[in-house]
Amino acid sequence: MPAAYIIAEVTVTNEEQMKLYREWSTRAMQEFSAEVLVRGGRIEPLEGDWTPQRVVVLKFKDMTTAQAYYHSETYTRARQVREGAGTIRMFAVEGAA
């Protein structure tokens, strides 16, 4: 089975509240053995007009695990804590087999 990745674009509007979200999301990442490939860091746009504020890329052993992470009790709590702290666009994608 190919690995799966969750990719998120995050815009933070309440840094203090977002810190609490990161604590809960980190717990969920640990529960599902996610490998953090990108979490913040400098962004250098190369093409198009997309300039995200923050990008996160997580690697999971497969799509089933990535979906389980997203729907887990711990990450559900993280999403609840994040409400009003910013916006997020997120998707899961399978890697090359």
C-alpha positions as CSV (number, residue, x, y, z in Angstrom):
1,M,0.0,0.0,0.0
2,P,1.3,3.5,-0.8
3,A,1.9,6.0,1.9
4,A,-0.6,8.8,2.3
5,Y,-0.1,12.5,3.0
6,I,-2.3,15.1,4.6
7,I,-1.5,18.5,3.2
8,A,-3.0,21.6,4.9
9,E,-2.9,25.3,4.2
10,V,-3.4,27.3,7.5
11,T,-4.2,31.0,8.0
12,V,-3.9,31.9,11.7
13,T,-6.1,34.7,13.1
14,N,-5.7,33.9,16.8
15,E,-2.2,32.7,17.7
16,E,-2.9,31.8,21.3
17,Q,-5.9,29.6,20.4
18,M,-3.9,28.0,17.5
19,K,-1.2,27.0,20.0
20,L,-3.8,24.9,21.8
21,Y,-4.9,23.4,18.5
22,R,-1.3,22.4,17.8
23,E,-1.0,20.7,21.1
24,W,-4.1,18.6,20.4
25,S,-3.1,17.9,16.8
26,T,0.4,16.8,17.9
27,R,-1.2,14.3,20.2
28,A,-3.3,12.9,17.3
29,M,-0.2,12.8,15.1
30,Q,1.6,10.8,17.8
31,E,-1.3,8.4,18.2
32,F,-1.2,7.6,14.4
33,S,2.5,7.7,14.0
34,A,2.4,10.6,11.5
35,E,5.7,11.8,10.2
36,V,5.8,15.5,10.1
37,L,7.5,16.5,6.8
38,V,6.5,20.2,6.9
39,R,5.1,22.3,9.7
40,G,5.5,26.0,9.1
41,G,8.8,27.2,7.6
42,R,9.6,29.6,4.9
43,I,7.4,29.6,1.8
44,E,8.7,30.6,-1.6
45,P,6.0,30.9,-4.2
46,L,7.2,29.7,-7.6
47,E,4.1,29.9,-9.9
48,G,0.6,31.2,-9.7
49,D,-0.9,33.7,-7.3
50,W,-1.1,31.3,-4.3
51,T,0.9,32.5,-1.2
52,P,-0.1,30.5,1.8
53,Q,0.7,31.8,5.3
54,R,1.5,28.3,6.7
55,V,1.7,24.8,5.2
56,V,1.7,21.5,7.0
57,V,2.5,18.1,5.3
58,L,2.1,14.9,7.3
59,K,3.0,11.4,6.1
60,F,1.0,8.3,7.2
61,K,1.6,4.6,6.4
62,D,-1.5,4.5,4.2
63,M,-4.8,6.3,3.4
64,T,-6.7,4.3,5.9
65,T,-4.4,5.6,8.7
66,A,-4.6,9.1,7.4
67,Q,-8.4,9.0,7.5
68,A,-8.4,7.4,10.9
69,Y,-6.2,10.3,12.2
70,Y,-8.6,12.9,10.8
71,H,-11.7,11.2,12.2
72,S,-10.1,10.3,15.6
73,E,-11.5,11.5,18.9
74,T,-8.2,13.4,19.5
75,Y,-8.1,15.2,16.2
76,T,-11.9,15.9,16.4
77,R,-11.1,17.7,19.7
78,A,-8.2,19.6,18.0
79,R,-10.6,20.8,15.3
80,Q,-13.1,22.0,18.0
81,V,-10.3,23.9,19.8
82,R,-9.3,25.5,16.4
83,E,-12.7,26.9,15.7
84,G,-12.3,30.7,15.3
85,A,-8.5,30.6,15.4
86,G,-8.1,30.7,11.7
87,T,-8.9,28.9,8.5
88,I,-7.6,25.7,7.1
89,R,-7.8,23.9,3.8
90,M,-6.8,20.2,4.0
91,F,-6.8,17.1,1.9
92,A,-5.4,13.6,1.9
93,V,-3.5,12.2,-1.1
94,E,-1.9,8.8,-1.8
95,G,1.8,8.8,-2.6
96,A,3.4,7.0,-5.6
97,A,3.2,3.3,-5.3
